[in-house]
Amino acid sequence: MLTKRIIPCLDVDRGRVVKGVRFFDHVDAGDPEEQAVFYDQAGADELVFYDITASHEGRQIMTDVVRRVADRVFMPITVGGGIRTLDDATALIQAGAEKVSINSAAVKNPRLIAEISGKFGRCATVLGLDANRVKRPDGSEFWEVFINGGRVGVGRQVLDWAVEAQRLGAGEIVLNVMNSDGTLAGYDIEMTCAVSQAVQIPVVASGGAGKPEHLLHVLREGKADAALAASIFHFRTWSISQVKDYLADHGVNVRKVPAAA
């Protein structure tokens, strides 16, 4: 049985880790390099970096940060934000990223998924999917895809886009439900489960983790392959080892943290 992964996420804005609620009202959460080293030593399975304002501000990708982090940690690194071309993705892979995550550019140019997958393989090609529950004028609910750091809705249905991204070559989807992001109230189990059942590639749940029970629920009921979290780890509310111990005690197969971590 495959192990479930626990993945801290570092949202980076102009060289600093930040954490917000529903993508906004950010507060400083430390230096990305030091945070990465901390999580590596704490037993995280992977680390995700998102430059959350690069696409919105039209800035270049943060290869310098990635290179410094890759030189100091041993866990896999996924990097997203500001990736617009195959050359951008190549620069990040060469800097030390194991995977690249594309969101805004993939929506605008879906062929980019196929280009990255064709060069580096599905395993290195991640779709970052920012989703939001929105109400139509008639009161019905629509699961909409958003880009530019959650600022722009594109009118695309989440499940349709997930399935198309898989067809184009995405090997993993990080589903970040904006309504839940930073709330500490739990993941969106319904949407995560729906996406997980719609595709055959791993789905990483993101948005809303506040306690170990939330990760347990999204890995079980949400059928996620991994759980991404930020606030509970950045502000030391829970440690990686505490979360993994809780999950293991409840029958979830995880890579246990060594006693020294």
C-alpha positions in Angstrom: 0.0 0.0 0.0 1.3 3.4 -1.0 2.2 5.8 1.8 0.2 9.0 2.2 2.4 12.1 1.9 2.4 15.1 4.3 3.7 18.2 2.5 4.3 21.7 4.0 3.7 24.5 1.6 5.7 27.7 1.6 3.9 30.7 -0.1 6.7 33.1 -1.0 6.2 36.8 -1.6 9.2 38.9 -2.5 11.6 36.5 -0.8 9.6 35.9 2.4 7.3 33.1 3.5 3.7 34.5 4.1 0.4 33.0 5.1 -3.0 34.4 4.5 -6.7 33.5 4.7 -8.5 32.7 1.4 -5.4 33.9 -0.5 -5.3 37.4 1.1 -4.4 39.3 4.4 -0.9 37.8 4.5 1.4 37.8 7.5 5.1 37.1 7.5 6.0 33.5 8.3 9.8 33.5 8.0 12.7 32.9 5.7 12.1 30.3 2.9 15.5 28.8 3.1 15.4 28.4 6.9 11.8 27.1 6.8 12.8 24.5 4.2 15.7 23.2 6.3 13.4 23.0 9.3 10.9 20.9 7.4 13.5 18.7 5.9 14.9 17.9 9.4 11.3 17.5 10.8 10.5 14.6 8.4 8.3 16.2 5.7 7.9 14.0 2.7 8.1 16.8 0.2 8.1 20.6 0.1 6.0 22.9 -2.1 7.1 26.5 -3.0 4.7 28.9 -4.5 5.7 32.4 -5.5 2.2 33.7 -5.0 2.5 37.1 -6.7 4.9 36.3 -9.6 2.1 35.6 -12.1 0.0 38.6 -10.9 2.9 41.0 -11.0 4.5 39.5 -14.1 7.8 38.8 -12.3 10.4 36.1 -13.1 10.5 32.8 -11.3 12.6 32.5 -8.1 15.4 30.2 -9.3 17.9 31.7 -6.8 15.7 30.7 -3.8 15.2 27.2 -5.3 18.9 26.7 -5.9 19.8 27.7 -2.3 17.1 25.5 -0.8 18.1 22.5 -3.0 21.6 22.8 -1.9 20.6 22.3 1.8 17.7 19.8 1.8 17.2 16.2 0.7 13.5 16.0 0.2 11.8 16.5 -3.2 10.8 20.1 -4.0 7.9 21.3 -6.1 8.0 24.9 -7.3 5.2 27.0 -8.8 4.4 30.6 -9.6 5.5 32.7 -12.6 6.2 29.7 -14.8 5.1 30.8 -18.3 7.2 28.8 -20.7 9.1 25.5 -21.1 12.3 27.5 -20.5 11.0 28.7 -17.2 10.3 25.1 -16.1 13.7 24.0 -17.3 15.4 26.7 -15.3 13.7 25.5 -12.1 14.4 21.8 -12.7 18.0 22.7 -13.4 18.1 24.8 -10.1 17.1 21.7 -8.2 13.3 21.4 -8.3 12.0 17.8 -8.8 8.6 19.0 -10.0 7.2 22.2 -11.4 3.6 23.3 -10.7 1.8 25.4 -13.3 -1.5 27.2 -12.9 -2.2 30.5 -14.7 0.0 29.7 -17.7 -1.6 26.3 -18.1 -5.1 27.7 -18.2 -4.0 30.3 -20.8 -1.9 27.9 -22.8 -2.9 24.2 -22.0 -0.2 23.0 -24.4 2.4 24.0 -21.8 1.4 21.0 -19.8 2.2 18.7 -22.7 5.5 20.5 -23.4 6.7 20.1 -19.8 5.5 16.6 -19.6 7.1 15.7 -22.9 10.5 17.0 -21.8 10.6 16.0 -18.1 7.9 13.4 -17.8 4.5 13.2 -16.0 6.2 12.8 -12.6 7.7 16.3 -12.9 4.5 18.0 -14.2 2.0 19.2 -11.6 -1.2 21.2 -12.2 -1.8 23.7 -9.5 -5.5 24.1 -9.5 -7.0 27.0 -7.5 -10.7 26.4 -7.1 -13.5 28.3 -5.6 -17.2 27.7 -4.8 -19.1 30.5 -6.5 -22.8 31.2 -6.6 -24.6 31.7 -9.9 -27.4 34.3 -10.2 -29.9 31.5 -9.9 -28.5 30.4 -6.6 -26.8 27.2 -7.9 -23.2 26.5 -7.0 -20.3 26.4 -9.5 -16.8 25.0 -8.8 -14.7 27.6 -10.7 -11.1 27.6 -11.7 -9.1 30.7 -10.7 -5.8 32.1 -11.8 -3.4 35.0 -10.9 -3.1 34.0 -7.3 -6.9 33.6 -6.9 -7.7 37.0 -8.3 -9.3 36.0 -11.6 -12.1 33.5 -12.2 -11.9 32.0 -15.7 -15.4 30.4 -15.9 -14.0 26.9 -16.2 -15.4 24.0 -14.3 -12.9 22.4 -11.9 -13.6 18.8 -12.8 -13.5 19.4 -16.5 -10.1 21.2 -16.2 -8.7 18.4 -14.0 -9.6 15.8 -16.5 -8.2 17.8 -19.4 -4.9 18.5 -17.6 -4.5 14.7 -17.0 -5.0 14.1 -20.7 -2.4 16.7 -21.6 0.2 15.1 -19.4 -0.1 16.3 -15.8 1.1 13.7 -13.4 -0.3 15.2 -10.3 -2.9 17.8 -9.2 -2.6 20.1 -6.2 -6.1 21.1 -5.5 -6.3 24.3 -3.4 -9.8 25.2 -2.5 -9.8 29.0 -1.9 -12.9 29.0 0.3 -11.0 26.9 2.8 -7.5 28.3 2.5 -6.0 29.5 5.7 -9.3 29.1 7.7 -8.0 26.1 9.8 -11.6 24.8 9.5 -10.7 21.7 7.4 -10.3 20.8 3.8 -13.1 20.8 1.3 -13.8 17.0 1.4 -16.5 17.0 -1.2 -14.5 18.8 -3.9 -11.3 16.9 -3.1 -13.2 13.5 -3.3 -14.8 14.5 -6.6 -11.5 15.5 -8.2 -9.8 12.4 -6.9 -12.5 10.2 -8.4 -12.5 12.1 -11.7 -8.8 11.4 -12.5 -6.3 8.6 -12.2 -3.3 10.7 -11.1 -2.4 11.6 -7.5 -4.4 14.5 -6.0 -2.8 16.6 -3.2 -5.4 18.3 -1.0 -4.7 21.9 0.0 -6.5 24.6 1.9 -7.9 24.5 5.4 -5.8 22.2 7.6 -6.1 23.2 11.3 -5.5 20.0 13.2 -4.5 16.3 12.5 -8.1 15.2 12.2 -8.5 17.4 9.1 -5.7 15.6 7.4 -7.1 12.2 8.4 -10.5 13.1 6.9 -9.2 14.4 3.6 -6.9 11.4 3.1 -9.7 9.0 3.9 -13.1 10.5 2.9 -11.5 12.9 0.4 -9.5 10.1 -1.1 -6.5 12.4 -1.5 -3.0 10.9 -2.1 -1.3 13.6 0.0 -2.2 16.5 2.3 -0.6 19.9 2.0 -0.6 22.2 5.0 0.9 25.6 5.9 -0.4 27.4 8.9 -0.4 24.5 11.4 3.2 23.8 10.6 4.6 27.4 10.0 3.4 28.6 13.4 4.3 25.4 15.1 0.8 24.5 16.2 1.5 20.9 15.2 4.7 19.2 14.1 5.1 16.9 11.2 5.9 14.0 13.6 2.8 14.7 15.7 0.6 14.7 12.6 2.1 11.5 11.2 1.9 9.7 14.6 -1.8 10.6 14.7 -2.4 9.4 11.2 -0.5 6.1 11.8 -2.5 5.5 15.0 -5.7 5.8 12.9 -4.6 3.3 10.3 -3.1 5.6 7.6 0.1 4.4 6.0 2.7 7.2 6.4 6.5 7.3 6.4 7.3 7.6 10.0 9.6 10.4 11.2 12.9 9.2 12.8 13.1 9.7 16.5 15.8 12.4 16.1 13.6 14.5 13.8 
